[in-house]
Amino acid sequence: QVRPVESGGGSVQSGESLRLSCSASSSTYRRYSMAWFRQAPGKEREGVAALDIDGSTTYADSVKERFVVSQDIAKTTLFLQMNGLKLEDTAIYYCAAGRPNQSLNRFQALDAEWYNYWGQGTQVTVSS
């Protein structure tokens, strides 16, 4: 059973950093492409960063050079390091897992339709 569980959200000021974590079984990270999505109030869910089963990463233009997605297989955790946070980064952040043994290209990696399993989300609030 693939059940991503997010943690690490909170309230920070603009310019600060935050790290989100997503826990799942070790087999999940070996077999599933993983990604972070977010949804701000009144907006559609958008892909933020993805880590494919082949090890490649994809980032939304809005977070490039600020966010880093990584994983610690030993601890079965996916991370999203968020630096230089902006007001517009305020959203609920979701961890998602794709389909077994399916590698996603850069056009698919941030598309929610390619992900089957979702966590409950964690709130990130950035204030000035």
C-alpha positions in Angstrom: 0.0 0.0 0.0 1.4 3.4 -1.0 0.5 6.0 1.5 2.6 9.1 1.4 2.6 11.1 4.7 3.8 14.7 4.6 5.3 16.7 7.5 7.3 19.8 8.1 4.9 22.5 7.1 4.6 25.7 9.1 4.7 29.5 9.1 7.8 31.4 8.1 8.7 34.9 7.0 9.6 35.8 3.4 13.2 34.8 2.6 13.4 32.1 5.1 13.7 28.3 4.5 11.6 25.3 5.3 12.0 21.6 4.6 9.1 19.3 4.0 9.3 15.5 4.4 7.3 12.7 2.9 7.4 9.3 4.4 6.6 6.0 2.6 7.9 2.5 2.4 11.4 2.0 0.9 9.8 -0.1 -1.9 7.8 3.0 -2.9 10.9 5.0 -3.6 12.4 2.3 -5.7 9.3 1.7 -7.8 7.5 5.0 -8.0 8.2 8.4 -9.4 7.5 10.9 -6.6 6.6 14.6 -6.7 5.5 17.5 -4.7 2.5 19.5 -5.6 0.9 22.5 -4.0 -2.5 24.2 -4.0 -3.0 27.8 -3.0 -6.4 29.2 -2.0 -8.6 29.7 -5.1 -6.0 28.2 -7.4 -5.5 24.9 -9.1 -3.1 22.3 -7.9 0.3 22.7 -9.5 3.4 20.6 -9.7 6.4 21.9 -7.9 9.2 19.3 -8.0 9.5 15.7 -9.1 12.0 12.9 -8.6 11.8 10.2 -11.1 12.6 6.5 -10.5 15.6 7.1 -12.9 16.9 9.7 -10.5 16.2 12.7 -12.7 14.5 15.8 -11.2 12.0 18.3 -12.7 11.1 21.7 -11.2 8.5 24.3 -11.9 9.9 27.5 -13.3 8.6 29.4 -10.3 10.8 27.4 -7.8 13.9 26.7 -9.9 17.1 27.5 -8.0 15.1 27.9 -4.8 13.7 24.4 -4.1 15.5 21.1 -4.1 13.8 17.7 -4.1 15.8 14.7 -2.8 15.4 11.4 -1.0 17.0 9.4 1.7 16.3 5.8 0.9 17.7 4.6 4.1 15.1 6.5 6.0 12.5 6.1 3.3 11.8 9.8 3.1 11.4 12.3 0.3 12.4 15.9 1.0 11.6 19.3 -0.4 14.1 21.9 0.7 12.5 25.3 0.1 14.8 28.3 0.3 14.1 32.0 -0.3 10.4 31.5 0.4 8.1 34.1 -1.1 4.5 35.1 -0.3 3.3 33.3 -3.4 4.7 30.0 -2.1 1.9 29.9 0.5 -0.1 26.8 -0.2 -1.0 23.3 1.0 1.9 21.0 -0.2 1.1 17.5 -1.2 3.4 14.5 -1.7 2.4 12.1 -4.5 3.5 8.8 -5.9 3.1 7.8 -9.5 2.4 4.3 -10.9 4.6 1.2 -10.3 7.8 1.1 -12.3 6.7 4.0 -14.5 9.3 6.6 -15.4 7.9 10.0 -16.3 9.4 12.5 -18.7 9.8 16.2 -17.9 6.4 17.0 -19.5 4.6 14.4 -17.4 6.5 14.8 -14.1 4.6 17.8 -12.9 1.2 16.7 -14.2 -1.1 15.4 -11.5 -2.8 13.0 -13.8 0.3 10.8 -13.7 0.1 10.3 -10.0 -2.1 7.8 -8.3 -1.3 8.2 -4.6 -1.6 11.3 -2.5 -0.8 12.4 1.0 -3.1 14.6 3.1 -1.0 17.7 2.6 0.9 20.1 4.9 0.3 23.8 5.1 3.1 26.3 4.3 2.4 29.9 5.1 4.8 32.7 4.1 4.3 36.1 5.6 6.1 39.4 5.0 
